[in-house]
Amino acid sequence: MTAPRVRFAPSPTGYLHVGGARTALFNWLYARKTGGTFVLRIEDTDKERSTDAHTKVILDGLTWLGINWDEGPWFQGAYGARHKADAERLLAEGKAYRAFETAAELDAERELFKQRGEPFRYDRARWKKGPEEEARLLASGAPYVIRFAVPDEELAWDDAVHGRISFQGRDIDDFVILRSDGSAIYNLAVVSDDIEMKITHVIRGDDHISNTPKQVALYRALGATTPVFAHVPMILGSDGKKLSKRHGATAVGDYQDQGIIPDAMRNFLALLGWSPGDDREILTDQEMVDAFSLEGIQKKPAVFDTTKLEWMNGQYLSKLPADVLLPPVRRQLDRLGVDVAGRDIAPLVESAKARSRTITHLAEQVAVRLDASRIVVDDKAAKLMTKMGPAFDASLALAVGTLEPLSTWAPEPILEALKGAAEKSGTKLGDLMQPIRVALTGSTVSEPVNELLAVVGKGESLKRLQHQPSSHPAI
């Protein structure tokens, strides 16, 4: 059997949407699972909206995600001559015809249907010209498009996700395949390219289902084998509506900027509409490849849960060594305006990473540990201060008196000293530790307090403990 050939064919008219990235990932996983070929084709036939900048954004996004292609990128715009030749072949074989009606005439026709309360239908018998009239129009130089004559037959396929899907040709209008300027319409261009590139499996969003019967008809008319179609579910926002900017970031590049790790993004996207067949949520690339199948793709729409993405990202982040995290953290610190020249921030990164959800969040935590002016007391910390009242300040005074004499500033001696002070004073250990955490970070959540004190340093820690948050200018 011939190894599968799949393709991802984005249009360079905008950013790489997470839905497109998920489609690319499914194609990539299927190619890697089957020993097939993953082709990247840029569908740039919309000359007015396609830009080199958008192409670069798409390529950069795929590269960042770690989705590598085996062939391409090929550019659809380079194949215009073949598209036109296919349209003229269909015309010569009587499977398509020239249509001379103008846009104004069609608009007037649509208005008549609207007034009658009927859906518009293109009437081949009304608009198709006889041989003599066509010859006269051609001689006069009248512009025309080429329409495909949709056959009156069943146009069906066995979808790898949805099962058998069937349309009737009589319900589909004859559609334009070649514009008056000689350029191909999407449905012809994509079929022509997929035939030429020997694509065996078309894995794409189920918003393309309405295009598929037209493409099935074109495959038949061109005498080509129809590929296996697998229409994957749409991605919805948390409100059950199609994912859009109102739900937050939808571009892959935005998540990169927000500090999502590529490995985590791949893992998260793979589980949007696909299941490995068990309850696993954290999977390596090889585990995803081994488990992937078209049968595992679900029919129902997937929900993009940003909270889950950040949780998953935190799982990956916590396992990465500090030296791997240092470059992206430094970049984020630079964006935050934090100067770390000459500073060894590796211990701070290592200490804070386990409770960070994104690289951005991790950088913010490192920034707070480096610079007290960045402390902002959060709501939970403020409530704690109010609840403890004078006991909050008393705990900080006890901490200062306990820690100032320490000669060895390391996690274990710090912890032993604080435990001893709490026991001797009759203070609950938590009532001593939480005020310290708030004084150092403005939050009630951090790494263990003794580790926090160790990475912040003795001098800076004592300074923050004495400069109580209740009088901090950032509050």
Number of C-alpha atoms within 10 A of each C-alpha: 3 6 11 18 22 27 27 24 21 21 23 24 19 16 21 25 20 21 23 21 24 23 24 26 22 26 27 23 25 26 23 18 16 15 12 19 21 25 24 21 21 21 23 22 21 16 10 8 12 17 15 11 13 17 22 14 18 26 19 15 23 21 13 16 20 15 18 16 20 13 13 12 15 15 15 20 17 12 16 16 13 15 25 22 14 21 28 19 15 21 17 11 12 11 18 22 24 21 19 19 15 12 9 9 11 14 11 12 14 17 14 14 14 12 8 10 9 11 9 15 13 14 10 15 8 7 13 16 17 9 9 9 11 16 12 11 15 14 9 9 9 12 15 19 21 25 23 26 22 23 15 11 12 13 20 16 18 13 18 20 19 18 12 10 13 14 16 14 19 13 11 17 17 21 18 22 27 25 15 16 9 17 20 28 18 17 18 23 26 17 23 27 17 21 18 11 15 15 21 21 20 19 24 24 17 18 12 11 17 11 12 21 22 22 21 19 21 24 19 12 18 17 10 15 13 20 20 17 20 22 24 31 23 20 23 19 18 14 10 12 13 17 22 14 10 9 16 11 16 18 21 25 21 16 17 18 14 14 21 24 24 21 18 23 23 20 21 22 21 24 19 22 20 20 19 19 10 7 7 9 13 16 18 13 15 12 11 21 19 15 17 22 19 18 13 15 23 18 17 12 17 22 18 23 14 15 10 11 20 20 15 22 25 22 19 22 26 19 11 13 13 19 11 11 20 18 11 17 25 19 15 22 20 13 12 13 10 19 14 13 8 6 8 10 21 17 14 22 24 21 22 23 28 18 17 23 23 28 28 22 18 28 29 21 22 26 25 19 25 20 14 21 12 16 23 18 21 14 12 14 22 17 12 17 20 13 11 14 11 10 16 22 20 15 23 26 16 17 22 18 13 16 21 13 8 13 9 11 16 16 16 12 16 19 18 11 15 20 17 13 20 20 11 9 9 9 15 13 15 11 17 24 21 22 29 30 23 29 27 28 27 26 21 20 14 21 16 14 21 21 20 21 25 19 24 22 15 18 10 17 23 21 14 21 22 15 15 18 24 15 8 16 9 13 12
